[in-house]
Amino acid sequence: MIKDKNIVILGGGTAGWLTALFSKLIFKDCNITLIESKKVGILGAGEGSTPTLVKFLKELGINRHDLLKQTGGTLKNGICFENWNGDNEKYFHSFQVRNELDRFHIPPIFGNDCYNFYLKHLINNNKRIDNHTYPPILSYDNKIDINNMSNSYHFDAHKLAEYLKNIGIERGIKLHYDEYKNVDTDEHNNITQLNFESGFSQKCDFVFDCSGFHRLLIQKHYQTKWTDYQKHLPIKKAIPFFLKQEEKIKPYTQAIAMKYGWVWKIPLQHRYGAGYIFDSDYITEEQAFNEVKEVFPDIEYIRTINFNAGRFEKVWNNNCIAVGLSSGFTEPLEATSIWLAIEQLYHLLHFLPDMFDNNTNRKKLYNDLVTEDNDSVLNFLYFHYLTKRNDSPFWKEFRDKNKPPPKIESVINDIKNSGIKTFDLHFGSHRAMFTEQSYLQVGDGLGIFDKKFKLDPYTNLYPQYKDYRLTVVQHLHKAMDHTDFLKSL
């Protein structure tokens, strides 16, 4: 049993407090301290997440209804992509369905888990996935179905951090406000003490760098090598803004393509959190704001967020692991930042005996797993930009200017020729962050598939379209209105 260790989290925000609560749960007999800056704000104008957050919060003993109530949160069934082909059409990338809505089988070959084959049959028969699957039909009707669909949350990032902080303090996590200065290290370059501007010092046996884009330990102290994603994903600025909420609150994120990037629109109970993320190689901040103001006339300029897409080669250095934005960032598309942070913590569960020694082989394995997760996300996000839109230099030049990541280049060719299989997406040794189902939904939405899928051995699919449609309609009638659900909180 790990006892009497000083575990320190440098930085607050969502990633910092999730890491602190995780540490308090796992290391029950250790001292958990979070040190937060009062000068550093929290990024985000409303944030989204994936179902992994729901699972993680449940394991932390955090009540869903209370969290939504305290953070202005809403439920999320998936993401609606609007006008990405420049044709004013939309498509839906959903989370997974469950129970009766996922009971496809192909006797005698497969007894279950054949939802992907259903999507392929739809594509082969020129039937839009949005019109023949439950999540988009449910979502466009502004309904939710917690029992038969995976879901996640939208939330006010400031309120969520405050909410998690209050829970953390109640559970005995020590909180100290201060500004980082430097560290003391031992002969192995392990951090033994963090020093702060006020003169305060905190001894540590292990430290998590959750300092966001400041990257105080992983970059400024350890000077870890950076892997740049910008040659694949060139967008590097975002202008956040707020919008008034509508009478019916949508249970999904909107991602609206613009001439030089896209707008995220995240529904909260009291407003929309939104922002224009764009490629500043083509337009200035002023031009970007003017472009988005034509679509949303009532917005006001708040600030511009600058970032570089990429990751660090090692997120675990000595006795320090960087979690969240401090470990790297791709872009807001698909809301992967919190997901990746949680996956890092889940990976760590397999390395608990290695946390307080100098076993470099174990740390390398952990770093390889995190690298694969980040690269898998990069591959999928790049896939979204393979659109038919050509109304600006950004879209016209995207494919020539921004080469595909090495591990997905051959897969894109297979996908275009309708040869995609789950195994194609296992870019590393352990798994894919985004599954075949996700690639099928986005690929169909963008019209990427040039040829029909080879389904000759898999035609005996049950249920068929008409029977499945009846199941969808039956569950749709039983589903709850999202706005009514939020009012019931």
N, C-alpha and C positions, 0 to 999 in steps of 0.2 A: 504493500500500500504506500502511495506517495503522500508523505506527511511533512508538515512544517516547512514547506517551501514558500518563498516569496514570488508570486506570479504577478507581473505588472502589465497593464494594458496602457500604452501611450496613445492617447487620443480617444475621443468620445464618438458621437454620431452613431448611426445605426450599426456599422461594422464593429465599432469599439464596444458598444454595450451588448451586442449579441455575443461577442467573444468573451466579455466579462461574465455574462450569465452562463455561458457554456462552461467556462473555467470553474465557476462556483459550483456547478452541477457535478462536474467530473472530479475536481480536486477538492472534495469536501473538507479535508483536514489541512488545507493550505490557506495562506493569506492572499487574498485577491484584492489588488489595488488598481483603480483606474485614475489616470492623471489626465486632466482635460484642460485645454487652453480656452480662456475666455475671449481671446482675440480672434481665434479662428472660427469662422462660421460654418454652417452646414450647407452643402450644395443641394440643389434640387428645388423644383417648383411643383412639387407633387411627384411621387415616385410610384413605380409599379414593381412587381416581383413575379416569381414563379411558384408553383405548388410546393416546391422544396421549403419555402419559408413557412407555409402553413404547417407542414410536418415538423419542422424544427421548433417552432413556437409551441406546438402542442407538447413536444418532448421537454421543453423548458417549463411546462406547467402554466402557460399563459392562455387565458380565456379568449376565444375568438370574439365573442360579442363585446366584451369589455374593451378589447383592443380597438375594434372598429369604432366603438362609441367615443373613446378617448382621443383617437387620432384623426377623426373626420374621415375614416376609411370607408371604402366600398369594396365589393367583390369583383373579381376579374375572371372572366371566362376565357380570355385570349386577347388577340390583337386584330383590329380591322385595318388593313392596308388600303389606302385610298389614292387613286390616280397614279399608281406607280408605273403604269404603262402609258400615261398621258392621255387616257381615253375616258377619264371620269368614272371608271369602273372601280369596284372594290373587291377584296377577297379577305377571307378570315383565316388566321392561324390560331387554332384552338388548343387548349389543353385536352387531355385524354378523357374519353367517355368510359363509363364503368357499367357493371351489372348487365341488364338486358340489352343495353345499347352497344355492348361490345362482345356479343355472343356469335360472332361469325366463325364458321368452320367449313372445311373442305374435306368431306369424307371420301376415301379412307386415309387421305394424306395428313391432314392437320385436324385435330379435334377442337382447337380453340386458337385464339390469338391471331385471327385472320382479318382484322380491321384494315390493315394495309392493302390486302388483296381487294377488299371492297372499294377502297379509294382508287386502285388501279383499274378496276372494272368500270367505275364511273368515268374516269379519264378516257378509257378506250371507247366508251359509248357516247362521248361528247356531252356528258351530263356534268354540270358544274357541281363541284364539291359543296359549295355554299348552299345549294338548293336541295341537297340530298343527304346532309349530315346534321346531327342534332345541335352541336354547339353554335354554329352561325344562325340557324333558325331560331333557337332559344334566345340568343344574344340580341339579334335584331328586333326581337319582340320585347326586349328589356326585361328578360326573366332570368332566374337562376335556378339551379337544381343541384343542391349540395350532395344529394344522395347518389346521383347518377353521373356526375361530372367532376373531374378534378378542377379546382379553382385556386385562385390566389387573391392577393389584396392590392388595392391602391391605397396610398396613405400620404398624409402630410409628413414629410421627412423630419421637420422640426418637432412636431408633436409626437412622432414615434420615438425619436431619441429621448425626449423628455419622459415619455411613458416608460420606456425600458430603464431609464435611469432611476426613476422612482422605485420600480420593482427591484432593481439591483441593490439600492441602498437598504430597502426593507430586508433583503436577504443577506445582508452583512458585507456587501462589497464596499470597500473603503474608497471614498472619492476625494481627490485633492485637485484644486485649480492652480495651475502654474504654467509658466512658459519654459519650454525646454532650452537647455543650454548646451550640455555635453554629457558624455558618459565616462565612467572608469571601466577598465577591462583587466582581465588576468592574462597570464602568459599564453593562453590559448585564444586570446581575443574574444573570450566570452564577456558579456556585459555584466559587471558585478554591481554597478550603481548608476542611477540616472541622476543628473544634477540639473537644477532649475534656476531661473533668473532671480528668484526671491532668496536664494541661499538654501532652499530645501533640497534634501537628497533622499533618494529612495533606493534601498538595497534590493537586489533582485537575483533570483536563481533562473528565471526565465522571463522573457519579455515579448509581448506582441506589439508590433508596430502597426497601429491603426491611425496614423497621422494623416491619412488621405493623400492628396496631391503634394503635400509638403515632404512626405517620405523621409522623415527625420533620421531614421536608423538605417533602413535598407539602402538608401541612396547617399545621404550626407555622411553617415558614419562608415558603413561597410562598402560604399561605392560599388555596389553590385552592377554587373554588366546589364545593359538594357537591350532588349530585342524590339526593334521598331516595326510596327504594323502599318505605318503611314503609306508605304508603297502599295498596300492593298486597300486600306480604308483611309481615304485622304481627309475626311471631315475632321476639323480641329477647333471649331468655335461653336458656341451655343448662346443664344439670347433667350433667357427664360421670361415668361410673362404669365399673367393670370387672366382667366375668363370667367364670366358669370355662369353659374350652373343653370341647367335647364330644368323644366318641371319634372321630366322623366330622367332619372339618373342612369346612364348607360353602364352595363356591367362588363365593359371592355375598354381597352386602350385604343385610341385612334393614332395611326401613323400616316400622316398626310404628305405625299410627295410634293415638293416645291421645285423651282427651277434649279436651285443649287444645293439641294439637300432635302430635308423633310422636317415636318412639325410633329412633335409629340403632344398629345392632348389626353390628359389623365383625369378622369372624373373623381372628385372628392365630394363629400356631402355638402360642403359649403361653397365650392367653386371648382373650376378646372385649373389644374396646374399644367402649363404648356410651355413650349419653347421651340425655337427654330434652330436646328443644328445644320451647319452649312460648311462648304469648302471655301475658305478665305483666300484661296489662290485665284478665285474668280471674281469675288465681290468683297466690298468693304463691310464693316459692321453697320455703317449707316445705310448702305444699299440693302443689306439683308433685312434690317428693321423696316425700311420703307416697303420692301416686297411683302413682308408678312403683315404689315399694317393694312395693305390693300385688301387682304382676306379678313383680317380681324381689326376693324377700324378703331375700336375703343381701347386698345392696349396702350400701356405706357412702358417706356424703356426703364429697366431696372439695372441690369449689368450685363456684361459679357463674360462667359466662362471659357477659358482657354484650356485645351488638353492635347496630349499627344497619344495616339492609339499605340499600345504596345504592352509589353510585360517585362519583368525582370527574369533573368535566366535562373536565379535562385531566390526563392522567397524565404527559404530557411537558411540563415547564416548563423553558424555557431549556436548560441542559445536564444536566437531571435527569429520569429516568424512574422513576416508582413502579411496582413489580412485586409481585404477590402481594396479601396482605391490606392492604397500605398503599395500594393503588390502588382498593380497594373490596371489597364482600362482599355476596352475596345471602343465602344460608343453606346449610347442609351438604347439603341435598337434591340428589341427582345428582352429588355430589363434583366440583363445577366449579371450585373455587378454584385448584388446581394447574394444571388444564387452561387456564384463562384466563391464568395467569402464563406458561405455555409459549407460548400463542398470541401473547402480547405480544412475546416474544423472537423468534418466527418472523416476525412483522410487521416487526420491526426489521431483519431481514436485507435488506429492500427499501429501507431508509433509511440504510444505513451511510455514504454520502457526506455525509449531512446532520447527522451527529451532532456535528460539531465546528465548526459555523457557526451563524449566527443566522437561518436560513431559516424564517420563521414559517409559510409556506404548507405546507411539507413536514411540519412538526410538527402542523399542524392536520389534515392528511390522516391522519397516524398516529393522532391522538387520535380522529378520527371512526371509524376502523376499530375501535379498542378500545371506543369507546362502543357501536357496533353489536353487538359480541360480548357485552358485558354486558347490553344491553337484550334481545338474543335469548335469553340465559339466563333473564332475568327473566320473559319471556313464557312459556317452557316450564315454569318452576317454578310460576308462578301457575296454569297449566293443571292441575297435579296436585291443586289444592285444590277443584276443581269436582266435589265428591263428593256422594253421596246421604246421607252421615252427618248425623244431626241429634240426637245424644244429649247435646249440651251447647250452651251459648250460643255458644261459639266456632264450632262448625260450623253452627249454625242461622243465625248472623248474618254468616258469612264473606262471602257474595256481596254483601250490602247494605253492609256496613261497608268492604269492601276492593274497590274498583273495579278492573276489568281494566286493565292497561297499555294506553295508546291504540292502539298498533300491533297488538294482538291482539284487540281487542274485535270487530271485524268478522269476523276469521278464526274466532273462536269460533262465531259464528252460521253461517258456512259449514260448519264442522266438524260442528255439530249437524245440519245439513241434508245431510250426507254429500257435500259438494262440495270437500273438501280436496284440494289439489294441491301439489306441491313448491314451485311458484312463490309460493304463498300465504305461505310461511314465510321468504321472502327479504325480511325487514323493512327491510333497508338496501340498500346498493348492491352488496355483494360476496358474501354467502352467509348461510346459516342455521347456527347452532351445532348445533341439533338438527334432524334431518331429518324427512321425512314418516313414515318408519318408526317413529321414536320417538313421534310424536303418535298414530299408529295404535295402538301397543301400549298407551299410557297411556289413550287415549280408549276403547279396547275394555275395558280393565280396569275403568274407572269406569262403563261403560255410558252413555257420553255420546252416542253416535250415535243420533239419533232416526229417521232414515230410511236406506233402503238406498242404497249407492253406485250411481251410474249407470255400469254396466259393459257395456252392450250392445255397443259396438264392441270390447270387450276380453275376450270370453268364451273365445276360442281360446287359453287359457293352458296351457302345458306346463312341467313335469309336472303332472298332476292329483293330487288329494289322496292317493289310494291308492298311486300310484307314488312320490310323495314320502315317504310314510310308510315304505315299504320302504327308501329311502335313509337315512332317519333311523335306523331300527332297525339297519341294517348298520353305520353309523358309531358308534352308541351301543355296540355290542358291542366295537368296536375301541378306544373311548375309555379313558383311564386314570383310575383312582380318584385323586381329588385328594389324599387323605391319604397314599396310597402314593407319589405324586409328591413330596410334601413330605419324606417320610422318606428318599427317594432322594438328597436334597440333601446 
